Amino acid sequence: MERETKEIVLVHSKKKVVVRSFLTEKENRELMRKMLGDSKVVKGEVAEEGNRADELIAYKDAIIEAWVISVDGETKNINETLLEIPAKDYNQVINFLKSLVDDDEKKSL
């Protein structure tokens, strides 16, 4: 399925990041599996377990893997590439992806 993409130019590194405009339900479920891992879900809430720092890192990695198509035209090692840019640029990518996730959730309501 062909779908629209969005491009952002990072403020400091000037790298161009191309992302999907939405996730399919299949992609969304895979993302949830990666994010939640072995966590217990009780009545729609994730049980309080695990190391919060590791969970946050895994969450960011999973989000990037699901949404980002390329960085400066490169489609391999995207997470590693983004870890090597200035932290402000990395956060710009994460915040942009969060806005896409929020928009996607609002549309599904």
N, C-alpha and C positions, 0 to 999 in steps of 0.2 A: 504494500500500500504506500503510495506516494503521499507525503504530507508536507505541510508548510514548515519552514524552519525560521529561526530568528537568529540574528547576528548581533553580537555586542563587541565593541572595541574597548579594551581595558584601558583605564585612565593612565596608568604609569608605564606599563610595558608595551602598550599599543598593540598587543596581540589581538587577533580576531578569533572570537569563540562562536562557533555555530552550534545551536541547540535545537532540539525538537520543540515544536509549538505545543505538543500535547503527548501524553503517553497512551498507548492502547491499554485495555484492561489486562491483557496478558503481561505487558511490560510492568504495569502497576503492581500486579500480584507478585511478580519476580522481585520487584523492589521491596515490597513488604516482607517477603521471605528473607531477603538479605538484611533488612533493617531490624526485624524482630528476632531472627535466628531461632534460638531455643527458648525464647522468653515465653512465659505463661501469659495468656490473655484471659482475663476473667471479666465477664459482662462488658466486653468492649474496651476494657482498660488493661494496659500492660502492667503485670505485677512488678513491684519494686525489687529488682534483683540486679546483680551485675555491677560492673565498673562503669560509671557514668562517662568518664573520659573515653574509654574504649568504645562505648556505644555511640558517642557523638562523632568520633572519628569514622566509625563504620557507617554511620548514617550519611555523613558528608561524602564518603567514597561511593556509597551506593547511589546517592542522588546524582553525582557527577557521571557515574557509569551509565545510568539510565537515561539522562537527559542530553549530555554533551556529545555531539557528533564529531567535532574536530576543533583543534586549536592551531591556528595559522595553517590550515589545510592538512595537518597531520591527524590521522585517525587512530594511531597506536600510542600506547603509554600516556593516555590523556591525564589520568590522575597524577602520574609522576611529573608530567610537564607542568601541570597547574601547581604542584607543590614547590616548584622551582621559581615561580614568579613572586613578585612582592606580595606580602600578606594582604595589603589593601586591595590589590587586583583579585586575589583569591576570594576575599570576602565579597567583592563586587559580583563575582560569578555566583557564589552561594546565595546572595541576596536576590539576584535576578532569578535564579532557579526557584527560590522560595516563592517569589511573586507569581511565577508560572504555576506552581503547585496550588497556591491559594486561588488563583483565577480558575484553574481546572476544577477545584473542589466546589467553588461557587456555581459554576456552570452545571455541575451534576446534581445540584439541589433542586 
